[in-house]
Amino acid sequence: MHKLNVVGKRSPMLDALEKATGQARFTDDLSLPGMLFGKILRSPHPHAKILHVDLSGALKVKGVQGAISGKDIPRKKYGIVPMAKDEYALAIDKVRYIGDEVAAVAAASLDAAEEAISKIRVDYEVLPAVFDPLESMKPGAPVIHEEVPNNISASIRKEFGNVEKAFLESDFVFENDFETQAINHAPLEPHAALSTADHSGKVTLWSSTQIPFFLRRNLATTLDIPESKVRVIKPKVGGGFGQKIDLYAKDFCAAFFAMKMKKPVKFVYEREEMFTSTRQRHPFRIRLKTGMKKDGTIHAQQFRAIADGGAYNSTAPLMITLACYFIMLPYRLENLLFEGYHVYTNKPVGGAMRGHGIPQVRFAVEAQLDMISEKMGIDPLEIRLKNAFLAGEPHPAKLLVQSCGFSDTLKKAAEGIGWAEKRGKLPFGRGVGLAGASFPSGVSNMSHISSGAVVKIERDGSITLLTGAADIGQGAETVISQIAAEELGVLLEDIRITAADTEITPLDPGTFGSGVTLRAGNAARMAASEARGKLLEAAAEKMEADIKDLEIRDRRVFSKENPERGMSFQEAVKVYQYSDRPMPIVGTGSYMPPAKEPTTLLKEDGNFSPAYSFMTQAAEVQVDTATGKITVLNMVAAHDCGRAINPMLVEGQLEGSVVGGMGQALYEDVMTEKGQVLNPSFLDYGIPTAMEAPSINSVEVETDDPEGPFGAKESGEGTQLAPAPAIINAIYDAIGVRFNILPVTPEKVLEALQKKE
């Protein structure tokens, strides 16, 4: 391949200036004439039958133009995963957690809407509730969804190899329990939706969403209208991290009221609603048993994971499946027995969050691996290198790993943190640790949905790019534009991109599973290649040359053998136009991952991602033994991202994920008591800020994946899998205390040090 001119450059995001100057328009920035404001009434009970909803008081409030409850809407369940649909847009028969949606109003002002909500009267029959997943699974526990016995809504049991025989063959066997907490995504932009409807019944919805096309599908389902009657537009999104994958009551209610009243309607969630009534990372209870050979080879693992799913499914089958299969990467593991359960409780709902079920299990695996290393007298780095998976190796679950730089990430992370000089050699209170992980580059959870793109070369030589991909702040539009520009031989500034509008742009699964660059990037490259071929055909005819002998680079079409012979890109467009070929020059592309749906992996094995990224995080911490405070001093994030399309954006993703992983390790915890969230605000919920962020060294390990566009793979989401165990392992190196329950707060540190003394 010739030298790349656009791909690989450190280009700022296309919308960076717009965001930095405050000109970017998010959903709540949008306003339309005659717009109404909506509010939602939520359940004060964790579990109760709805006997009657009286809306009359709300309708008497001045300015109120509509009020609805569950009995007023189509009785249609929805969900991200079709096999797990269990939720109505508003509760119909009963509520299942504190914050469940009961009724909604639309009014001329927010004040009127808030007053109206307070006037709604609901008669409940309070039911017994259950808040512990272990209790929820027991016979006789309160039934949360009548059709789901024992409250186990999704489960998976998979065995690879012969686990019983492998444990008998093992020289050492280790068994430990681990526990992870509920974590809120805490995006700065709250959930918001604005909808209009025309007299034909066509609905347009602007929503802070990660998946416009999936949202269109669920909105059409819940409104009981055809998808052709729904248009979803994604404005700027101020962070999603998985929380903005689902449809919420704000989307449905905005559209429902707009259809009913033929006026624009906006709903914006308050911060408390964000914490109590959207989604959170699933808390896990884990028991992990590992069999080892004397030489340090991992020979067998038995894993039991119980996920507290809260009141509804969201992405339950996908989440529990990913947790299972990513125990078998980044290390070789021929013998695994995995039992995973997604359990309903009367608590806030679990859903997709950066890593999607994998951070929880990786914490257990990586923390236990350090315990094993110590007991066996093997350096934690060496035991990981010994078991590191290699590209092309057969995988027990039939995953197809065509590129793998895991060993290099281990070595570079260790080098960057000063492993050889520091591990076990620093003063008491200071230590280093590391952990590894792997992540898919585009989970094919709907393998019948492909990514599409359209590229148009306009008369003036500029490029219009249409993609359904959803940029939620990670720079997707910039990266996809770089890929198209590279393929066309033009510059990034020549590209004008329109994205994530279901009426205009091609179909796309959306932003989840770290698949945007690979899925939408490949589609954009294919579309650009088709348009490029049409332009070269006209240029070859004019130059009396073979099309195979021509190249486009730096806005110029020229002969490969004689670069001086050629024309500008714009001149080539004129040649095309004057040859009476149809304008504009249009290329289309569609990419479908060569993979199975993860939800089918509940029953059968197979490859479910076009590529897999690999990463290692290394941490250096300081523990104040007087206060218990833990300070993360340095983090090294070594990431196999294939080829970095935009190294600056890769580094930004790695840094953000590292800080998010710090939150999992040390600060964040959605605390509940009898189903009530106790800390639903940024004042009480401990997200790490810039003040807590350590020095971060981002190291890109390039492996040039054959499936990725220009060799690119995932970067960013996978990085959140390993910081927590790396930090926990560093704490042990610092003070000699192990922590198997997250987060590790100063109180826990002081208590552990006192017990140690």
C-alpha distance (Angstrom), angle and dihedral (degrees) to the residues before:
residue distance angle dihedral
M1 . . .
H2 3.78 . .
K3 3.78 120.7 .
L4 3.80 110.8 -70.8
N5 3.79 116.4 -122.1
V6 3.81 105.0 -175.2
V7 3.79 104.7 17.5
G8 3.80 109.6 76.8
K9 3.82 95.1 28.3
R10 3.81 122.9 126.8
S11 3.79 96.0 -121.0
P12 3.82 122.3 168.1
M13 3.80 116.2 -118.4
L14 3.79 112.7 -84.3
D15 3.81 90.2 -120.2
A16 3.82 97.2 39.6
L17 3.82 95.9 109.0
E18 3.81 91.4 43.5
K19 3.80 90.6 54.7
A20 3.80 95.9 40.7
T21 3.81 91.9 53.1
G22 3.80 94.8 45.5
Q23 3.80 94.5 -113.9
A24 3.82 95.4 117.1
R25 3.80 111.9 108.5
F26 3.77 118.1 -136.7
T27 3.80 123.2 -173.8
D28 3.81 94.5 -90.8
D29 3.83 89.4 51.7
L30 3.81 90.0 63.5
S31 3.79 119.3 95.9
L32 3.80 132.2 174.7
P33 3.82 131.4 -167.9
G34 3.79 112.8 -87.5
M35 3.80 92.1 12.0
L36 3.80 118.4 172.4
F37 3.80 125.6 -148.9
G38 3.77 124.1 -131.4
K39 3.79 135.2 -152.9
I40 3.79 132.2 -177.6
L41 3.81 129.2 -136.7
R42 3.78 111.1 -139.6
S43 3.77 133.2 -160.3
P44 3.82 118.6 -94.9
H45 3.82 89.5 -162.0
P46 3.80 128.3 74.2
H47 3.81 92.1 -143.2
A48 3.80 128.2 10.0
K49 3.77 143.9 134.3
I50 3.80 115.4 -113.1
L51 3.81 105.5 -128.8
H52 3.80 99.6 172.0
V53 3.80 139.8 -10.7
D54 3.80 116.8 -154.5
L55 3.82 111.1 -160.5
S56 3.80 96.6 170.4
G57 3.80 95.4 98.0
A58 3.79 91.6 52.2
L59 3.79 92.7 49.9
K60 3.82 90.6 55.3
V61 3.82 93.2 60.0
K62 3.79 112.0 106.9
G63 3.80 111.1 -104.4
V64 3.81 96.0 19.8
Q65 3.80 111.0 129.0
G66 3.78 102.2 173.7
A67 3.79 144.7 10.4
I68 3.81 129.3 -175.5
S69 3.80 140.4 177.2
G70 3.78 133.0 -170.8
K71 3.82 93.2 -79.5
D72 3.83 89.7 62.5
I73 3.80 97.6 57.5
P74 3.83 134.1 72.7
R75 3.79 111.0 -83.1
K76 3.81 92.9 -120.9
K77 3.80 124.6 139.5
Y78 3.78 120.3 -148.2
G79 3.78 140.0 -172.2
I80 3.79 143.6 158.7
V81 3.80 92.4 -111.2
P82 3.83 110.5 49.4
M83 3.81 93.6 -143.9
A84 3.82 90.8 55.8
K85 3.81 104.0 48.8
D86 3.81 106.7 145.5
E87 3.81 107.6 139.0
Y88 3.80 136.7 89.6
A89 3.80 121.5 -152.8
L90 3.83 86.7 -118.1
A91 3.80 123.6 16.6
I92 3.79 110.2 -95.1
D93 3.80 110.9 178.9
K94 3.78 103.7 11.0
V95 3.79 145.3 -9.6
R96 3.78 121.1 -115.7
Y97 3.82 106.1 -169.3
I98 3.78 140.8 17.4
G99 3.80 101.9 -85.0
D100 3.79 98.3 32.0
E101 3.82 110.4 147.9
V102 3.82 114.1 -103.4
A103 3.82 107.7 160.8
A104 3.80 142.2 -8.5
V105 3.78 138.8 -153.0
A106 3.80 135.9 -160.6
A107 3.80 120.0 -152.7
A108 3.78 142.5 165.3
S109 3.82 91.3 -105.8
L110 3.78 138.6 22.7
D111 3.79 90.4 -119.2
A112 3.79 90.9 56.3
A113 3.81 91.4 46.6
E114 3.80 91.9 51.1
E115 3.79 92.2 48.1
A116 3.79 90.9 48.5
I117 3.80 92.0 52.9
S118 3.80 89.2 56.1
K119 3.82 90.2 53.9
I120 3.81 96.0 57.1
R121 3.79 112.8 105.2
V122 3.79 120.2 -152.9
D123 3.79 126.4 -173.2
Y124 3.80 111.1 -149.5
E125 3.77 134.1 -175.1
V126 3.78 102.0 -148.2
L127 3.81 113.2 -135.5
P128 3.81 130.9 -160.9
A129 3.82 110.3 -87.0
V130 3.80 133.4 -153.1
F131 3.80 124.3 -151.9
D132 3.80 105.0 172.9
P133 3.82 117.0 75.0
L134 3.81 91.9 -146.5
E135 3.80 90.1 54.9
S136 3.80 91.3 42.4
M137 3.82 91.2 59.1
K138 3.81 93.8 54.5
P139 3.82 122.8 100.5
G140 3.77 110.5 -97.2
A141 3.81 95.3 28.9
P142 3.82 116.8 136.6
V143 3.81 109.7 -80.9
I144 3.81 108.9 -124.2
H145 3.82 98.0 -176.8
E146 3.80 112.3 25.1
E147 3.79 94.1 -143.9
V148 3.82 93.8 53.7
P149 3.83 115.5 76.9
N150 3.81 117.7 -148.7
N151 3.82 87.7 5.7
I152 3.82 90.6 -91.9
S153 3.79 101.9 138.9
A154 3.81 98.3 172.9
S155 3.77 132.3 13.9
I156 3.75 140.2 168.1
R157 3.79 132.1 -164.0
K158 3.77 115.6 -176.3
E159 3.78 130.9 167.9
F160 3.78 123.4 -167.9
G161 3.80 118.6 -171.5
N162 3.80 118.9 -15.2
V163 3.79 107.1 -51.7
E164 3.81 98.5 -179.9
K165 3.82 91.6 51.9
A166 3.82 91.5 43.9
F167 3.81 92.6 54.7
L168 3.81 90.0 50.9
E169 3.81 88.5 52.2
S170 3.83 92.8 48.3
D171 3.79 119.3 105.9
F172 3.81 92.9 -151.9
V173 3.80 131.9 24.5
F174 3.80 124.1 -163.4
E175 3.80 127.7 -172.7
N176 3.81 127.8 -173.7
D177 3.80 141.4 161.9
F178 3.80 123.0 -131.4
E179 3.77 135.4 -176.0
T180 3.79 132.3 -163.8
Q181 3.78 127.9 -167.3
A182 3.79 138.0 -126.0
I183 3.80 111.2 -91.1
N184 3.79 128.1 -168.4
H185 3.80 119.5 -140.4
A186 3.83 90.8 -133.8
P187 3.83 98.7 -163.0
L188 3.79 110.9 -172.8
E189 3.80 91.8 -130.9
P190 3.81 111.2 69.1
H191 3.79 121.0 -134.1
A192 3.79 110.5 -84.9
A193 3.80 139.5 170.1
L194 3.80 134.6 -173.7
S195 3.78 121.7 -171.8
T196 3.78 140.3 -176.4
A197 3.80 131.1 -177.0
D198 3.78 129.5 -161.0
H199 3.80 127.2 -144.2
S200 3.80 91.6 -93.4
G201 3.80 89.4 61.9
K202 3.79 94.6 -106.4
V203 3.82 111.1 150.9
T204 3.81 125.1 -151.3
L205 3.80 116.8 -167.2
W206 3.79 127.4 -171.5
S207 3.79 106.2 -163.3
S208 3.76 140.9 170.1
T209 3.79 91.8 -119.5
Q210 3.79 140.1 144.3
I211 3.81 95.7 -152.9
P212 3.82 113.7 41.4
F213 3.81 95.6 174.0
F214 3.82 94.8 47.3
L215 3.82 88.2 47.1
R216 3.80 89.7 52.0
R217 3.79 89.5 53.2
N218 3.81 95.0 49.0
L219 3.80 92.6 42.8
A220 3.80 91.2 52.3
T221 3.81 89.1 48.6
T222 3.80 95.6 51.0
L223 3.83 94.0 42.2
D224 3.82 88.9 45.6
I225 3.81 93.5 -131.0
P226 3.84 131.4 119.7
E227 3.81 118.6 -86.2
S228 3.80 87.3 -119.1
K229 3.81 86.8 68.7
V230 3.82 92.8 57.9
R231 3.79 128.5 75.5
V232 3.81 119.3 -176.9
I233 3.80 121.6 -165.9
K234 3.79 122.7 -172.0
P235 3.83 113.8 -149.1
K236 3.81 119.7 -171.5
V237 3.80 111.6 -44.9
G238 3.79 121.6 -146.6
G239 3.78 97.6 -149.8
G240 3.79 131.2 -43.8
F241 3.83 110.5 178.3
G242 3.84 89.5 -177.2
Q243 3.80 97.1 -51.8
K244 3.81 91.8 98.4
I245 3.80 95.3 55.7
D246 3.80 96.7 88.9
L247 3.78 130.9 72.9
Y248 3.80 110.6 -112.8
A249 3.80 135.1 -164.3
K250 3.81 89.2 -100.4
D251 3.82 90.2 64.2
F252 3.79 95.1 45.6
C253 3.80 96.2 42.0
A254 3.81 94.2 47.5
A255 3.81 90.1 52.4
F256 3.81 95.0 40.8
F257 3.81 93.8 51.7
A258 3.82 91.3 43.6
M259 3.81 90.0 54.6
K260 3.79 91.5 45.5
M261 3.81 98.8 46.4
K262 3.82 102.4 23.7
K263 3.80 89.9 -130.3
P264 3.81 131.6 113.2
V265 3.82 111.6 -95.2
K266 3.81 127.8 -166.4
F267 3.80 130.0 -164.8
V268 3.81 122.4 -172.7
Y269 3.80 121.9 179.7
E270 3.79 120.6 -131.2
R271 3.80 118.2 -128.7
E272 3.81 92.0 -102.4
E273 3.80 89.7 55.4
M274 3.80 89.1 51.4
F275 3.79 89.8 58.3
T276 3.79 99.5 40.3
S277 3.79 107.5 30.4
T278 3.79 111.5 32.7
R279 3.82 121.7 56.2
Q280 3.80 138.2 -61.3
R281 3.80 138.2 -170.6
H282 3.79 110.2 -83.6
P283 3.81 116.8 -105.7
F284 3.82 109.5 -129.3
R285 3.80 134.2 -153.2
I286 3.79 108.1 -158.6
R287 3.79 136.4 -173.9
L288 3.80 113.0 -170.4
K289 3.79 126.0 -172.1
T290 3.80 118.8 -175.8
G291 3.79 131.0 -173.1
M292 3.81 118.4 -154.4
K293 3.79 136.1 -168.1
K294 3.82 119.8 -134.3
D295 3.80 91.0 -108.4
G296 3.80 91.6 59.8
T297 3.81 98.0 -98.9
I298 3.80 116.1 146.9
H299 3.81 101.8 -125.8
A300 3.81 105.9 172.2
Q301 3.78 142.6 -0.4
Q302 3.78 133.2 -167.9
F303 3.77 115.7 -165.0
R304 3.80 131.2 -172.4
A305 3.80 114.9 -176.6
I306 3.78 126.6 179.0
A307 3.79 115.3 -169.6
D308 3.80 120.0 -159.9
G309 3.79 99.7 -136.6
G310 3.77 98.4 179.7
A311 3.79 119.3 -144.6
Y312 3.82 101.6 -30.2
N313 3.80 142.3 31.1
S314 3.79 106.4 -120.0
T315 3.84 101.6 162.1
A316 3.83 96.3 -14.4
P317 3.84 101.2 139.4
L318 3.80 92.6 46.4
M319 3.80 93.4 45.2
I320 3.80 95.8 51.7
T321 3.83 91.2 44.3
L322 3.81 93.2 53.5
A323 3.80 90.0 48.8
C324 3.80 89.1 56.7
Y325 3.78 101.2 45.5
F326 3.80 96.6 43.4
I327 3.77 92.5 61.2
M328 3.82 83.7 74.5
L329 3.79 94.0 58.9
P330 3.02 141.2 94.2
Y331 3.83 88.4 16.5
R332 3.79 130.4 52.9
L333 3.78 109.8 -103.2
E334 3.78 118.4 168.6
N335 3.82 97.1 171.3
L336 3.80 119.7 50.6
L337 3.79 134.5 151.1
F338 3.79 111.5 -169.4
E339 3.78 125.9 -176.2
G340 3.78 114.9 -178.7
Y341 3.80 130.0 176.8
H342 3.80 131.7 -171.7
V343 3.80 105.2 -156.7
Y344 3.80 129.5 -166.5
T345 3.80 118.3 -128.5
N346 3.82 131.8 168.0
K347 3.79 92.0 -102.5
P348 3.82 137.7 98.6
V349 3.80 113.6 -56.7
G350 3.78 124.3 -93.9
G351 3.78 118.5 -138.0
A352 3.77 145.8 151.9
M353 3.78 114.1 -37.7
R354 3.77 128.7 168.0
G355 3.81 103.4 -60.3
H356 3.82 93.2 17.0
G357 3.80 104.9 -135.7
I358 3.80 95.7 -23.8
P359 3.86 101.2 90.0
Q360 3.79 89.6 62.1
V361 3.80 96.3 53.2
R362 3.80 94.0 38.9
F363 3.80 89.6 56.0
A364 3.80 88.8 57.4
V365 3.82 95.4 44.4
E366 3.80 96.4 44.8
A367 3.81 95.4 42.9
Q368 3.80 91.8 48.8
L369 3.79 91.5 46.2
D370 3.80 88.8 61.4
M371 3.81 90.3 49.9
I372 3.80 89.2 51.0
S373 3.80 91.5 48.2
E374 3.79 91.3 54.7
K375 3.81 94.9 46.4
M376 3.81 91.6 48.0
G377 3.79 94.8 42.2
I378 3.80 94.8 -120.8
D379 3.79 124.3 134.6
P380 3.86 109.6 -107.5
L381 3.81 90.2 -129.0
E382 3.80 92.7 51.3
I383 3.81 94.5 48.8
R384 3.80 89.4 52.9
L385 3.79 93.3 47.5
K386 3.80 90.4 49.3
N387 3.81 92.5 54.4
A388 3.81 98.2 36.3
F389 3.79 115.2 133.6
L390 3.82 117.0 -121.3
A391 3.80 130.2 -147.9
G392 3.78 114.1 -93.0
E393 3.79 95.8 20.3
P394 3.82 115.5 135.6
H395 3.80 111.3 -103.6
P396 3.83 123.4 -145.0
A397 3.82 91.5 -131.9
K398 3.83 93.2 44.3
L399 3.80 94.3 -109.0
L400 3.81 109.9 161.9
V401 3.80 109.0 -135.5
Q402 3.81 107.6 -176.3
S403 3.80 97.3 167.5
C404 3.79 128.8 27.9
G405 3.79 128.6 168.6
F406 3.81 96.1 170.0
S407 3.81 96.3 123.6
D408 3.80 89.8 51.4
T409 3.81 91.4 50.3
L410 3.82 89.4 52.8
K411 3.78 92.8 51.0
K412 3.80 95.3 44.0
A413 3.80 94.3 46.2
A414 3.81 90.7 49.0
E415 3.78 91.4 47.9
G416 3.80 92.2 47.2
I417 3.81 94.1 52.0
G418 3.81 93.5 43.8
W419 3.81 94.8 -114.3
A420 3.80 98.4 170.2
E421 3.81 92.9 48.9
K422 3.82 98.9 40.0
R423 3.81 112.9 29.4
G424 3.81 106.7 108.8
K425 3.81 91.1 -12.7
L426 3.81 104.4 85.5
P427 3.82 124.7 98.1
F428 3.82 117.4 -86.3
G429 3.80 109.5 -76.8
R430 3.78 95.1 35.1
G431 3.81 127.5 82.9
V432 3.78 149.3 145.0
G433 3.79 132.5 -129.4
L434 3.77 140.1 170.6
A435 3.80 141.0 -160.7
G436 3.79 136.9 -174.5
A437 3.80 135.9 -144.4
S438 3.78 146.7 165.8
F439 3.80 132.4 -141.9
P440 3.82 137.2 -173.3
S441 3.78 122.0 -106.0
G442 3.76 96.6 -136.8
V443 3.78 118.7 -7.2
S444 3.79 106.5 -134.5
N445 3.79 94.6 -142.8
M446 3.80 89.0 147.5
S447 3.79 102.2 30.4
H448 3.81 91.8 172.7
I449 3.82 88.5 65.1
S450 3.77 114.2 79.7
S451 3.80 133.3 -172.2
G452 3.78 116.1 -109.5
A453 3.79 135.2 -165.5
V454 3.79 138.8 -177.7
V455 3.81 123.7 -156.4
K456 3.80 121.2 -166.2
I457 3.80 123.1 -171.1
E458 3.80 104.7 -153.1
R459 3.83 127.5 -148.5
D460 3.81 92.7 -98.1
G461 3.79 92.7 52.6
S462 3.79 94.9 -103.9
I463 3.80 119.8 131.9
T464 3.80 128.7 -127.6
L465 3.80 113.9 -160.3
L466 3.80 122.5 -167.8
T467 3.80 118.5 -165.8
G468 3.78 133.6 161.7
A469 3.80 91.4 -145.5
A470 3.80 116.5 125.8
D471 3.80 116.9 -130.7
I472 3.82 106.2 -156.9
G473 3.79 95.8 173.6
Q474 3.80 99.9 -65.8
G475 3.81 93.5 102.5
A476 3.80 99.1 -106.7
E477 3.81 93.8 149.6
T478 3.80 90.9 52.0
V479 3.80 94.2 48.8
I480 3.81 94.3 45.6
S481 3.82 89.5 48.6
Q482 3.82 90.3 51.1
I483 3.81 90.4 52.5
A484 3.81 92.2 50.1
A485 3.82 92.5 44.9
E486 3.81 91.5 51.0
E487 3.79 92.6 50.1
L488 3.82 92.4 47.6
G489 3.80 95.1 44.6
V490 3.79 93.9 -122.2
L491 3.81 133.6 114.7
L492 3.78 127.8 -91.7
E493 3.80 91.8 -111.9
D494 3.82 89.2 60.3
I495 3.81 91.2 66.8
R496 3.82 123.3 89.7
I497 3.78 110.3 -171.0
T498 3.79 129.5 -160.5
A499 3.79 114.2 -172.5
A500 3.79 146.0 176.6
D501 3.79 102.9 13.9
T502 3.80 110.5 129.5
E503 3.81 92.2 -153.7
I504 3.80 96.7 52.4
T505 3.79 110.6 21.5
P506 3.81 128.7 65.7
L507 3.80 122.7 -97.0
D508 3.80 116.6 -75.5
P509 3.82 132.3 170.2
G510 3.81 91.7 -132.7
T511 3.78 134.7 -131.8
F512 3.79 112.9 -32.9
G513 3.78 137.6 102.6
S514 3.82 91.5 28.9
G515 3.78 91.8 -83.3
V516 3.80 104.4 126.7
T517 3.80 98.7 94.0
L518 3.78 93.3 44.9
R519 3.80 99.5 39.4
A520 3.80 102.7 34.5
G521 3.81 92.1 29.8
N522 3.79 92.1 56.9
A523 3.81 90.8 46.9
A524 3.82 91.3 50.7
R525 3.79 91.3 47.9
M526 3.81 91.0 51.0
A527 3.80 91.7 49.3
A528 3.79 91.6 47.4
S529 3.79 90.8 48.0
E530 3.80 91.6 53.9
A531 3.81 92.3 49.5
R532 3.80 90.2 45.0
G533 3.80 90.6 53.1
K534 3.81 91.9 54.1
L535 3.80 91.9 50.1
L536 3.81 92.6 47.8
E537 3.78 91.0 50.1
A538 3.81 91.0 59.9
A539 3.82 92.6 42.3
A540 3.82 91.8 49.9
E541 3.78 90.4 52.2
K542 3.82 91.5 50.9
M543 3.82 93.5 45.5
E544 3.82 92.7 42.4
A545 3.77 88.4 -126.9
D546 3.78 137.1 131.7
I547 3.80 109.7 -97.1
K548 3.81 89.2 -132.3
D549 3.81 89.4 62.1
L550 3.82 94.3 57.6
E551 3.78 129.2 90.3
I552 3.82 134.2 -172.2
R553 3.77 118.7 -148.0
D554 3.80 136.7 142.3
R555 3.84 91.6 10.5
R556 3.79 91.3 -56.1
V557 3.81 135.4 111.0
F558 3.81 112.1 -149.2
S559 3.77 146.7 153.8
K560 3.81 114.1 -89.1
E561 3.81 91.2 -142.8
N562 3.80 95.2 42.8
P563 3.84 108.8 26.5
E564 3.81 91.4 -178.5
R565 3.81 89.0 67.0
G566 3.77 109.7 79.4
M567 3.80 147.4 69.0
S568 3.78 140.1 -108.1
F569 3.80 119.9 -83.9
Q570 3.81 90.0 -111.8
E571 3.81 91.4 50.3
A572 3.80 88.7 52.0
V573 3.80 89.2 53.6
K574 3.82 89.4 53.0
V575 3.80 89.8 49.3
Y576 3.80 88.8 52.9
Q577 3.81 92.0 47.8
Y578 3.83 95.3 45.9
S579 3.80 90.7 50.1
D580 3.81 85.7 68.6
R581 3.76 94.0 -113.1
P582 3.83 114.6 148.6
M583 3.79 117.2 -88.6
P584 2.94 139.1 -108.1
I585 3.77 101.6 43.6
V586 3.80 104.3 -124.6
G587 3.76 130.1 -168.0
T588 3.78 126.0 -178.6
G589 3.76 130.5 -163.0
S590 3.78 136.9 -176.5
Y591 3.78 126.6 -174.7
M592 3.78 125.2 -165.0
P593 3.83 117.1 -176.0
P594 3.81 114.4 -117.7
A595 3.79 91.3 -125.4
K596 3.79 146.3 101.2
E597 3.78 126.3 -107.0
P598 3.82 110.6 -94.9
T599 3.79 90.7 -136.3
T600 3.82 88.6 63.6
L601 3.81 88.1 55.4
L602 3.78 87.6 74.0
K603 3.82 83.7 80.1
E604 3.80 106.9 19.3
D605 3.78 138.2 23.4
G606 3.78 129.0 -116.4
N607 3.77 146.6 125.6
F608 3.82 111.6 -65.6
S609 3.78 104.1 176.1
P610 3.80 131.4 51.7
A611 3.82 89.8 -135.8
Y612 3.80 141.7 1.3
S613 3.77 129.1 -137.9
F614 3.80 125.1 -149.7
M615 3.75 131.3 -154.1
T616 3.80 147.3 172.8
Q617 3.79 127.6 -158.1
A618 3.77 122.7 -162.5
A619 3.79 123.7 -167.4
E620 3.79 137.6 -165.1
V621 3.80 115.7 -161.3
Q622 3.78 139.6 -177.2
V623 3.82 118.6 -149.7
D624 3.78 118.5 -159.3
T625 3.80 101.2 -144.8
A626 3.82 91.8 -164.0
T627 3.82 96.2 56.6
G628 3.81 102.9 17.0
K629 3.80 90.9 -125.3
I630 3.79 114.9 150.8
T631 3.80 119.2 -150.2
V632 3.79 119.4 -166.8
L633 3.80 103.1 -144.4
N634 3.79 102.4 178.4
M635 3.79 137.9 7.5
V636 3.78 128.0 -171.0
A637 3.81 116.0 -160.8
A638 3.80 111.5 -167.2
H639 3.80 109.1 -176.0
D640 3.80 132.9 -177.1
C641 3.80 99.0 -145.5
G642 3.80 97.3 160.4
R643 3.80 101.2 -125.5
A644 3.79 116.4 -7.7
I645 3.82 105.9 -124.9
N646 3.81 89.1 -168.4
P647 3.84 113.5 10.0
M648 3.80 92.9 -165.8
L649 3.80 92.2 56.7
V650 3.80 90.9 44.7
E651 3.79 89.8 55.0
G652 3.80 90.9 49.1
Q653 3.79 90.6 52.6
L654 3.80 92.6 48.2
E655 3.79 92.5 49.3
G656 3.80 92.8 49.1
S657 3.79 92.2 49.1
V658 3.79 92.6 48.8
V659 3.80 91.5 54.6
G660 3.81 89.9 46.4
G661 3.80 89.2 52.5
M662 3.80 89.1 51.3
G663 3.79 87.7 57.0
Q664 3.80 90.4 54.5
A665 3.79 91.7 49.1
L666 3.79 102.1 43.7
Y667 3.78 118.1 6.5
E668 3.78 122.6 16.8
D669 3.80 123.3 89.1
V670 3.81 128.8 145.0
M671 3.80 98.5 -142.5
T672 3.80 119.3 -156.0
E673 3.76 136.1 -178.6
K674 3.80 116.8 -163.3
G675 3.79 88.0 -19.5
Q676 3.80 96.2 -50.0
V677 3.81 115.7 122.9
L678 3.81 106.9 -129.0
N679 3.80 99.8 -167.9
P680 3.84 108.2 39.2
S681 3.81 98.2 153.3
F682 3.79 141.5 64.7
L683 3.82 87.9 -108.9
D684 3.80 91.4 65.4
Y685 3.80 104.9 22.4
G686 3.78 111.8 82.0
I687 3.77 109.5 -132.9
P688 3.80 114.6 164.0
T689 3.79 114.1 -112.3
A690 3.79 134.3 -164.3
M691 3.80 86.8 -82.1
E692 3.82 90.6 64.2
A693 3.80 97.0 39.0
P694 3.80 112.4 114.6
S695 3.76 129.2 -144.4
I696 3.83 102.7 -74.8
N697 3.78 124.2 -157.9
S698 3.81 110.8 -164.7
V699 3.80 114.3 -158.5
E700 3.80 119.0 -171.1
V701 3.80 115.3 -152.1
E702 3.79 108.0 -162.9
T703 3.81 119.4 -153.2
D704 3.85 102.4 161.1
D705 3.81 100.8 -130.7
P706 3.83 113.8 -142.0
E707 3.84 93.2 -138.5
G708 3.80 98.6 46.8
P709 3.82 124.5 86.2
F710 3.82 104.6 -92.9
G711 3.83 85.2 -10.2
A712 3.83 96.9 -59.6
K713 3.80 125.8 154.2
E714 3.80 137.8 173.0
S715 3.78 120.6 -48.6
G716 3.77 127.2 179.1
E717 3.78 111.8 14.2
G718 3.79 94.1 64.5
T719 3.79 89.8 51.9
Q720 3.82 89.2 71.3
L721 3.81 91.6 64.7
A722 3.79 99.7 73.5
P723 3.84 111.1 31.7
A724 3.82 93.7 82.4
P725 3.83 96.4 54.5
A726 3.82 90.4 39.5
I727 3.82 89.3 55.9
I728 3.82 92.7 44.2
N729 3.81 90.2 50.3
A730 3.81 89.8 49.0
I731 3.82 90.3 51.8
Y732 3.80 89.4 56.4
D733 3.79 90.3 50.8
A734 3.81 88.1 50.8
I735 3.83 101.7 47.5
G736 3.81 107.3 4.4
V737 3.82 95.3 -115.3
R738 3.82 125.9 124.7
F739 3.79 122.3 -145.4
N740 3.81 119.3 -161.8
I741 3.81 96.7 171.9
L742 3.81 124.1 68.6
P743 2.98 139.0 -103.7
V744 3.80 103.8 39.4
T745 3.79 102.5 -147.2
P746 3.83 127.6 -175.3
E747 3.81 89.0 -105.2
K748 3.80 91.0 56.8
V749 3.80 91.2 47.8
L750 3.81 93.6 51.6
E751 3.79 92.0 46.6
A752 3.81 91.3 49.5
L753 3.82 92.6 48.0
Q754 3.81 90.9 50.7
K755 3.80 90.8 51.2
K756 3.79 90.4 47.9
E757 3.81 91.5 52.9
